[in-house]
Amino acid sequence: MGVLINLEENIRERWNKALVKGFETKALKTEDLPLFTLEVPKDKKFGDYATNIAMVLGKKEGKNPRELALLLIELFNSIEDKAYIDKVEIAGPGFINMYLDESYLFDIVAEAVKAKSNHGHTSYLKGEKINLEFVSANPTGLLHMGNARGAAIGDTLANVLKAIGAEVAKEYYINDAGNQIENFGKSLDARYREELGEAEVEFPADGYHGEDIRDTVRGYIALHGDKLLKLNYEDRVKALVEYSLEEKLEHIKTNLAKFGLVYDVWYKESTIHNSGAVEKTLEELKKKDFIYENEGALWLKTTALGEEKDEVMIRTNGHPTYFAADIAYHKDKFDRGFDTLINIWGADHHGHVARMKKAMEAMGYHGDRLEVILMQLVRLFKDGDILRMSKRTGTYVTLEELLEEVGVDAARYFFVMRNPDSHLDFDLDLAKSQSNDNPVYYIQYAHARICSILRNLEEDVAEYLDEEKVKLTLDIEKDLALKVGELEKVLVEAGIRREPYKVAAYALELATLFNQFYSSCRVLNEADNIKKNRLKLIMASKYALENVLKILGVSAPERM
């Protein structure tokens, strides 16, 4: 683990040792180790870290927290492991503030320079196998803004989890069965006959109206002509659906690859149905007395699991519901050996979350091992107005159109920079602008500045990266070094809380501090000792910035 995480663990351990010593020497009455906070004060005058340990123990010990703090500090200082601590003071009603010596900043810089592309990475989740399923858009149309946001969030989260040691499989669930495919087939058939000149073709009420459906049919006709007109309706629709699903999936894969996203697993819903997995799942639930029949349908006793109503598993026509297939699919994920399942769904799936967790419990799994990240809608703005229409679909702007408009870097960053549970207003004009108001441009420009400094260095930078301690004297140097050291902590927090937007925020904070450093501190024309120290700090910043941009899926240009 990195300097900062080790430091915080060491401080906690030192306080625990101090408490144990207090119990053993009868200086303290309470023998239970209390839960106390260790936090970074917002105001630096209150130290580098602060704890409420004296206030937590005050009542149990029957002492005033400030009086108790004096005893606790004495115990703390008697523990030999100093853990970079320079001094400890009492503040306010009984808070204890800790001030660090500057050697920890030196070690942060040295650690980052040594780790290079691995800076910030850790084995925190080593051994954890995670299935991360996201996007999973129906292969009946083009990817839209909601799909694009899910793609950026999912891929960034996968990168974060891998960086902190987890084994992650990115999975796309292909909905190639059910009602949507039936409506898709009807739509294809109607457009096929229209394109071949049939008059007054009735288009299905629930059909797919996008121009891309016409494009698909025209592509089929260009290859195969009108030969399907000789077939009956069922065979014609089957042929059109098979061709179109393959075409749509290839289009989805191509555009996701352009977006920097390559999946590990493409899993077809039809596999669940054709393998008999739904039936096997129902049999298991029957054995556990969770299935009953009513009015010709099979129901799951979700009320027995705490839900408000039971759910249909097999309809009266004998067809399984989407819920039944989804239970079988998630069971299959667990059976493949995954410890944790993470799904990224649109907010409209909110009602499906609790019942899926309960269904997993009915199957014998821990419901909390199925996690769902709900994602709110995206609104596109251009020239200050909401952009609703697409030239290609007639209804929504596609991922492909967005990438043509703003590029991969801006798209990925903008989609990740907000918490998924908040609505996202995507400003196309801002995303394209080359100004400091555009966070992507601002972050990338910081990296280009670093590269410019290194290009202008006459000597080989390697000779400045020896093991000698770095001495940082200005506040901006110290702030930048501390921010470099925070990367591992940010990645761990973003990973375990499933909050990749914190990585985007960190990238902007790091770039901001570097740009302030660049404006305040000369490098190339300074004395050798200052030049050496600042070059080490610059190299540490370079690795931190490159690593976080890579996790975000954003490029790190050397010139701009």
Number of C-alpha atoms within 10 A of each C-alpha: 14 19 19 19 15 12 16 15 14 16 21 16 14 21 22 15 17 21 23 19 17 20 16 12 10 11 15 18 14 15 12 9 13 13 10 15 12 17 13 14 14 10 8 10 9 18 18 17 21 21 21 19 22 26 20 17 22 17 11 12 15 10 14 15 25 19 14 19 25 17 16 22 19 13 19 22 16 14 13 8 13 15 17 17 19 11 14 19 16 20 13 9 14 22 20 26 24 20 18 17 12 16 14 19 27 20 19 23 25 21 18 27 23 17 14 16 17 14 24 26 22 20 14 18 17 14 11 15 17 23 23 24 25 24 24 20 18 18 23 23 23 23 24 20 21 21 23 23 25 25 24 27 30 26 26 26 26 25 21 28 29 24 25 24 18 21 17 21 18 19 20 19 18 19 19 20 16 14 11 17 17 17 17 24 23 24 26 25 26 20 23 26 17 17 15 14 10 11 9 9 13 11 16 14 10 12 16 22 19 19 15 17 23 19 13 21 24 17 15 18 16 10 9 10 12 14 9 18 13 9 11 9 12 11 12 18 22 14 15 21 22 12 15 23 21 12 16 20 19 13 17 19 15 15 18 21 12 15 23 16 18 15 16 12 13 15 16 15 18 14 14 18 16 9 10 11 19 22 17 12 18 22 14 15 19 13 9 12 12 21 20 14 12 9 8 11 16 19 20 25 20 20 14 13 17 12 13 10 13 17 18 22 24 23 14 13 8 11 12 19 16 17 18 23 21 16 22 23 22 16 19 15 16 18 10 10 11 18 16 19 20 18 19 21 23 21 15 11 12 13 9 12 17 13 22 21 21 22 27 20 16 21 19 13 15 15 18 13 17 21 17 23 21 19 24 18 17 18 15 17 16 12 10 10 10 13 16 12 12 15 12 17 18 13 14 17 20 21 24 22 16 18 17 9 15 16 16 18 21 23 24 25 25 22 24 27 22 19 18 25 13 13 13 21 15 19 19 20 15 20 22 16 15 15 13 12 11 17 24 28 19 19 24 24 22 27 26 18 19 21 18 14 14 17 13 9 14 8 10 10 14 9 8 18 19 13 9 11 15 24 18 19 11 11 10 17 24 18 17 26 27 18 22 28 27 20 25 23 19 19 29 24 17 19 25 15 10 23 24 31 21 20 26 25 16 20 24 20 15 25 24 17 20 29 20 15 20 18 9 12 16 12 18 17 9 12 9 12 12 18 17 22 22 23 23 24 27 26 23 25 27 25 22 28 27 21 23 24 22 15 22 27 20 22 16 20 14 15 12 12
